[in-house]
């Protein structure tokens, strides 16, 4: 992982920071078995209040 960028804040700075820290400590992610499975961008959507 080379970069983490927040597109939209949750409105809670503490929550935003915790999510970013969790993403950063997950690096390095395991490499896929086939290079064509590798994507340069991974978007994560976190919606804690949605069911």
N, C-alpha and C positions, 0 to 999 in steps of 0.2 A: 504494500500500500504506500502510495507516495503522497496522497493528499486527501483530506477530509474537508468537505464544504457543506455548510448548512444552507439549504435553500429557503426554508421558512422556520422561524422560531416557534416553539410551543407556547411561548409567552411566559415561560418559567425558566429563568437563567440557570438555576440549579439543575433542573431536569435536562436542559439542553447540554450542559457541561457533562453530566453523568453519561448521557448517550454517546457523546463524542469520545469520552474516555473509554467507554466499553468498546467502541469501534476500533480505537487505536490499539488497545491491548490485545485485540484479536489478531493483529498482524504479527507474523506473516501467516496468511492463510495457506493451506496446502495447495500445491500446484495440481491442476487437472491432468488426467492421463493423456489427453490429446490437446495440443496447443490451440486447435481451432475452437475449443470450449472456453478459452480464456477471453474475457471481455475487459475492455479498458475502463468501463464505468459500471458501477454497481449502485443502484438507487435503493435506499431503504426508507420505508414509510412506517413511522411509529405512531400509532393511534391508541393510546391507553384507555380512552373513554368510549371507544367504539366497540360494539358487540358483533 
